[in-house]
Amino acid sequence: MTELLTAAQMRAIEAAAIASGEVTGLELMERAGRGVVEAIFEEWPELAGVSGGAAPTPPGYLGQDESTRRAVVLCGPGNNGGDGFVVARLLKERGWEVEVFLYGEPERLPPDARVNYETWRGIGEVCPFHQRFVQYCFQADLLVDALFGTGLTRPVDGLPGVFDSIREACNNLFCGPSHPNVDRVVSVDIASGHCADSGRWMGPGDEFELCPDLTVTFHRPKIGHYLCNPFGKLVVVDIGLQHPAEKCSRLLGWLDRERVTKKAGHKYDYGHVLILAGSSGHGGAARLAARGALRIGAGLVTVGCPTEAIPENAARLDAVMLKPVADAAGLAAVLEDRRINALCLGPGMGTGEREAGLLAAALKLGAESATSRGAGGAGPASGAARRVDGRSLILDADALTLLAGRPELFAALHPRCVLTPHAGEFGRLFPDIAAKLEAPATKGPAYSKVDATREAAARAGCVVLFKGPDTVIADPSGRCSINSAHYDRAAPWLATAGSGDVLSGFIAGLLARGFEPMAAAETAAWLHVECARSFGPGLIAEDLPEELPKVFRALGV
């Protein structure tokens, strides 16, 4: 797990370090600027030597040698701008030609940033920010964005000229024949105009949005780096801070191999999942979920469906068992088997009166079993994960639609439920929360997907997994994690029909094995992305469960 910080948490950590006497603000700024320069040279080693490679011949009036590297550094009115002045000085010391532009008045810079401004003034010029800086980018090897950073709280709608100029500069970078289709745009801390807490763009319009190739942040990544649409590559630089933050969101990046591994015991030691399927012709989603639950290690999996759908499902399933479930009474009869300890409702289930009755019965029976002791069957053997009494429910797809339209069902949710909405389903379940998330972000900290998921989990009284490339998982206590499929974990192949059904099966299987709802959702989401990354292009939903053994082997499970 990696801690993800808000801008306020980062400021508090820096302030605590300075107040303790461990470091000064100037020292932190120096470390940050040096970290940016080191990250630049690590990302683009060809820039490390001032004479490596030929650069385009500059206009004669600039009087520069054609082997000289050139950078344009945009500094803002806060400490992010101070970092930019350090970057400019360090590049200058390596023989670079550096043009620095300041947005704002020097007299209004914070004290540490003002010191670095004055230091730079001793070796180079500072030009006021204006659109003419774009012309310098025609001959630049690098554009450094140190305008606003993580501390941006004010609206930037009034600055369309600023962002328009930056986008034009990015488009002009390496436009010459010597550098075809190459970009080197670096943002310090976060792309200017984006909220560090939400990742949301707070500028005048999407057409002005800055998309850096490299973002260099400090101490810990910020929540906004993993929400919305992250860009390029993210590098986190250690600047020597030790103070921890409280109540952090977490980035999933691990697997509890000991917990996932099967050791000894009976199949019932690893739980029994019941997945409710729809009528004939609508069983594919439930079968995908069933396959996922079985592959992730549930001891047994049963699909419950209308009697007329049994032949269809029997033709497609072997290790997965079948039970006729015509209505709520039929479900109650099946659940007399106390060894069934996890239910999955929703994938392809339907949204009629029958299905509403099934959901009501499942919620009622699940809540009752959660308060009873002893689920029956063989006790857990050494290494088995089934350690929790009560039935757990994973609710997806059609079950979420039913919850959204029937308040009495929503009110029956209990702590052993997991909801897995995508954006549309989230909007139907929590319309007021979704409206806040969809409202334009004009200042920071902007309302984020993390805020929305935490609020939804508190209202539902159970775990909510808000799906997307930036999947957010929260429980009613406010504990929160992000499963990011961005940067080096990008998995665009998951955008395929049925992948969410497999995720529901993964979660159901882990719930059956005894994982707490939050841990089951986190582990399943992480493995879901790993399976997609392992398989790669051409992935369809059926491939995900079949890729899981390969992923487990690679992880040493």
N, C-alpha and C positions, 0 to 999 in steps of 0.2 A: 504494500500500500504506500502511496505517495501522498503527502499532505498537499492540499490545494488551498491557497490563501486568498482572502479578499484583500482589496487595497488597504482597508482599515487595519486588518491584522498585520500586514506587512509594515505599515507605518508604526504600529505599536511595537513590533519586534525591533525595528531600527531605533525607535525612541528609547526603549529599555536598554539596548546595548550602549547607546550614547550616554544615557543617564548613569549607567553603572561605571562609566569611565573606561570600558573595554576598548572603545574606538571613538573617533570623532566623525562628524558628518563629512568632513573633507576626506578623511581616509576611506570611508565607504564609497564616496563618489569616485575616488581614484581607483579603487578596486573594481568598481563597476565598469568604468571606462576601459580599464586594462582588460577586463574580462571580455568586453565587446570586441576589442581589437584582436585578442587571441582567438576568439570564436570565428571572426572573419577569416583569419589566416588558416585556421583549421578547416573551415568549409571550402575555401578557395586557395589552396596552397600556392597557386600560380601568382597570387598577389603578394606573397610574403617577401619576394625580392623586388626591389625597385627597378631592376633592369631586366626582369624576366619577361620575355615576350614583347612583341612590338605593339605599341598603341597607335591609334590613328594620329596622323599629323595634325597638330593644333593650328588654329589660325595664327598667322604670322605676328599679329599684334600682341599675342600672349607671350611670345618669346620663350616657350618651354621646349625642353628637349623631348623628342618623341618617345624616349624610353621611360619617361617619368610617369608614375602612377598618379592618377588624379581622383580626388574624392570631393563630393559636395555634401556638407553636413548641415542639416536643418535643425536649429536649436529653438526650443520653446521657452516660455516665460517662467518655468518652474525648475525643479531639480532634475527633471529629465533633460532639460536643456543644459544643465550643468554637466551631466554625464556626456552630452554631446561635445562640449568644449574639451573635455578630457580626451575623448576619442580623436578629435581634430589635432590636439597637441601631440598625441602619441603617434599618429600617422605622419605628422609633419617631421617628427624626430627621426622617422625611418626614411625620410627623403621624399615623401609624397608632396604633391601640390594639393593644397586643401583650400576650398572656398567655403566659408562659413556664413550662414544667413540666420539672423535672429528675428523671431516673431515676438514682438513686444518691446518694451522699453528696458534698457540695461539697468536703470535706476530702480526698477521694480523687481529685479531678480532676487530670489532668496539669498541669504548671506553666503552660503557655500557655493551656490551657482555663480554668484557675483565674483567670488574670488577666482574661480576658474575662468570666468569671462575675462577678467583683468589679466590673468596669466596668459591667456591666448592672445589678448591684444598686444602683449609684449613681443609676439613673434608673427602675428598675422592680422589680417583685416577682418572686421565683422561688418557685413552688409545688412541693411534692413531687409526684411523679408518682402519680396515683391515678385511678380510674375517673371521678371527678367532672369531670375535664377535658372529658369528652364534652359536657357541657351548654354549654360555651363555643362549641362548634362549630356550634350551632344558629344563631348569629349571626355566624359567621366568614366572611370572604372567602377565607381561605387557611389551609391546614394545612401546616406545615413539619416534616418528619420528619428530625431530626438525632440519632437515637438511637444507632445502632450503626455505620453506615458500613462501609468496606472492611476495617477492622481486626478484625472479629468473628472470634474463634477459639474461643470457649467455647460449649458447648451452650446453647440457649435453650429447651429443652423445659420448663423450670420457669417460663416466663413466659407461660402462656396468657392470663392476665388482661391483660397488657400489650398483646398483639396483638389480643385480643378487643376491647379498648377502642379501639384504633386503627381497626379495621374499623368499629366502631359510629360512631366520629367521622367517618370517611370517608362513611358512609352518611347521616349527619345533615347533612353540609356542604351548604349551599344547599337545605335541605329546604323553605324557605318559598316562597310563591307568586311572590315577586319574582325568584327564581333557579331556575326549573324545570330539572331535569336537567343542572345544571352542576356540575363538580367542579374544584377547584384544589388538588390534593395534590402537594407537592413533596418529593422525597427528596434529601438532600445526599449526594453520592457514589454511593450505591446504596440501593435500598429496604431498610430495616432488616430484618434476619433472613435476608438473602440473602448467599451467599458470593461475594465479589468474584472469586474464581478460577474458579468453576464455574457461577455463576448459580443454584445450587441453594438451595432454601428449607431453612433449618435450624431453623425454628420448630416449634411443637407439633403442627401439622396444617394441611392445605391451607386449611381454612376460616378460618384466621387470617391468611393471607398478605396482605401489603400490596401494593397495585397503584397506584403513583403515576401521576399524569398527566404529570409532568415530573420527570426525574432530571438533576441537574447534577453532573458530575464534573470532575476537575481534571487538567490537563497532558495526559493521554492517556486514552482509554477503557480500561476493564479487561476482561479476558477474559469475566468473568461478565455483562457488559452485553449480550453477543451470544450467550449460550448459554441453553438451556432456554426460558423464556417471557418475553422482555423486555416491559416495559410502557410505554405512553404514548410520550413523546418523550425523547430523550437529547440533552443539550447538554454539550459539552466546553469548559471555560473555561481559557484560558491564564493561568497564575499566575507566569510568568517563569522557569520551570526550564529549564535547558539540558543537564543531564547525561543522556547516553543510557543505555539499559538494554541488557543483553546477552541474546542468545537469546530474543528476543521472538517471540510468535505474531504473525501479521499478519492484518489485515482486508482482504479483497479489495475493491478499489474502483477498478480501473483496467483498461485494455486496452492491450496492447502493439500499437498500431495498425500500426507498421512491420512487426512480425513477422507479423501476421495478413493484411496486404495482399498480394494477388497482383500481381506486376509483369510479368515476362516469363518465357518458357520453355515447355517442353513439358508435357503433362499428367502424364507420369511424373516430372517434377521435383517434383510435389506429392503423390507417393505413391499407393499402391494398397492399398485396404482390402479384406480378405476377411471377411465376416460369415457365420457358420455358423447356418443356420436349422433348425427342427424339421420334423417330418413334415407331411403335408397337414392343413390346418385349424389349424396352429399357426405360421404364418409371419408373422403380423401384426407381432409384436414385432421380428423381424429386419428387416422392411421399414421400420419406423419408424427403427431404428438406421441402416439404409442411407441413408435419405433425409437423416438428420441428418449423416452423414459426408460425403455429397456436397455438401450446402448449406454446410458449414463450410469447404469448399475442398479436400478430397481430390481428386486428379486422376482417379482411377478408383475405383469401388466394385463389388465382386462379391459376390453372395449365393451361398453354397454350401449345397446342400440335397439330401435324398434325391431320386432320379430321379423318383419319383411326385409330388413336390411342385413340380416345375418348371412345369407348366402353370398351377397356381394363382398362383405368384409372377410368371410371365411376364405374366399378365393384369393385374397391378397395378404392374409396373415397366417403365420404358422406358430411362432413362439408366443404370440399374443393371443390370449384367450378371449372368448366371447360370451356375453350374457344378454338375454333379452331384458330390456328395460322399457316397458311401454309407457309408464307414467310414474308419478311420485310414489305410489304404493309399491310399484315394482322396484324402484330404487331403494326404498326402505327395506324390502325383502333381501335385496342383494347385500345391503350394508349390515345385515345381521351377522355377516362374516366380519368379526372385529379385526381380522388381520388386514383388511383393506384400510389403509391409514392415510392415503392421499387421493384426492379427487381432482380431475381436470375437467372443467366445463367451459364450453364456448366454441372451440374450433369446429366449424361446420354444423353446430348443434341445432340452429334454428332459433326463432324468436317468437314462436306462437305460445298458446296457453299451456300446451304440454311442457314446453321447455321452461316456461316461467314456474310451473309447478315443480319441475325437477330442481331448478335452482333454489327455490324456497325450501324444498326438502333437504337439499344438500347443505344449505347454510344452517338450517335448524339442527340437523343431525351432527354436523361438524362442530357446532357450538356446544352441543350437549356432550359430545365425546371429549372435547377439550377440557371439560371440568371433571371428567371421570378418571379413575386410575386403572391402569392395566388394560392394554389393548388386546390381550389374548395372544395365542400362538406361542412359538418358541421364544425364549428370552434371547437377548442379543449376545452373540458370541464375541470372542476377542477380536477386535479390529472392526466390528460392524459399527455402522454409524447410527443405527436406530436407537435413540436414547430419549425420545420425547413421546409422551402420551398424547392421545387426541388425534383427530383427523385434520389434515391441512387441505386447503383448497387453492387451486390456481384458477383464476377467472380471466378469460381472454375473449376477444372477438364477440360472438353473439351474446355471451353472458354479460359482457360490459354494456351492450346495447339494452339488454333487459334491465340491468341495474339503473341505467340512465333514465329509463321511462317509468320505473316503478319505485317510488320512494320507500315503500315498505321493505323491498328487497335490499336496497342500499342500507337501510337502518339495521338489517340483520347481519351485516359484515362483522367479523370478529378478528382478533389479532392473529389467527392462524391462516388468514387469507392473504393471497398475493394477487394484485391487479396488474395487468400488463397492457395498458392502453398505448396505441400510437397517437399521433397528434389529433386526428379527427375524433377518435374515441375519447381522448382526454377532454376535448372541448365539449362533448355531449355529457360526460360525467360531471365535469366541473366548469360550467360555462363562464361563471364569474371569474374564476382563477385564470382560465384561458384568455379571457378578454384582457386582463391585466398584462399577460405575457405577450399578447399580440399588439398592444398599444404601442405607438411609436416611442422609441427611447430618445428622450431629449436631454437628459442629464444623468450623471452617475451618482451613486450606484443604481443602475437600472434593474428593474425586476427581471429575474433570471429564471431559467428552467429549473435550477436548483431550488429557488424560492417557491416556485409553483409546485414542484413535486413534494417538497416538505409540507406545504400547506394542504395539499391533497391527501397525503398520508395521515396527517393529523385529523382531518375531517372524516376520512373513511375509517380510521382506527385500525389500519393494517398497512402492510408494505405495498407501496406503489412503485412499479417499474415503468417509467415513462420512456417508451422506445424511441429510437432514432440513432443516427451515427454518434450522437452525444447522449447515449442512454443514461438517465439519472434514476437512481434507486434510493428511496427514503423510507424510513419507518416512522411510526407516530411520535417517537421520542425526539425526532429531528436528526437522527443519525443519517448520513447521506454519503453516497459514493457515485462516481461517474465512471461508466465503462465507455471509454472513448475509442472510436474506430477512425482515428485521425493520425496524421503524421506517419510514423513508420508502422502503425497498426491499421491503416486504412483498409477497409474491406467492402468496397462498393458492390461486390458480387452478392452481398446479402440482400440487395434490393431485388428480390425475386419472390414470386408468389409461394406462400407456404413456409417461408423461413421463420415467421413468427410462431407458427404452429409447432415447429420443431423446438423453438425456445420454450414454449409452454410445456412440452414434454420433458425437456431437460430439467426445468424447475420442478415439475411434478415428481420426477424420478428422485431428485435430491431431497425433496420433502419427505418422500416415502422412506428414504434412507435415514431420516432423522435430523436433517439439517434444519436449523431454525429458518423461518421464512426469509429474513434478510440475507443470511449466508447462502441460502439456496438460490435466491435471485441473483446475487452477485456472482457466485461461482458459475451458474448456468450462463449468464450473460457473457462472462469472460471467455468461457469455453466455446460459446457460439461464434464469437469473433475469431477465435483461434482456428476453429474448423474451417471457416471461410477463407482465412489467410492461407491455411495449409493446402486447401484444394485449389484456390485461385480462380482464374477466368473460366467461364463455362459452368460455374456452380448452379445447380438447381436444388430445391429444398430437400429432395430425396438423398442428395449427397451428404448432407450435414451429419445425420446420425452415423453414416458409414465411414465418415472421416474421423469420427471421435476416437476409435481405437488407435489410429495412427498418431493423433495428437497426444493421447495418453502415453503411448510408447516414447514419443519424443520428450515428454515431460518427466519420464522415469516413473510413471504411475504403475 
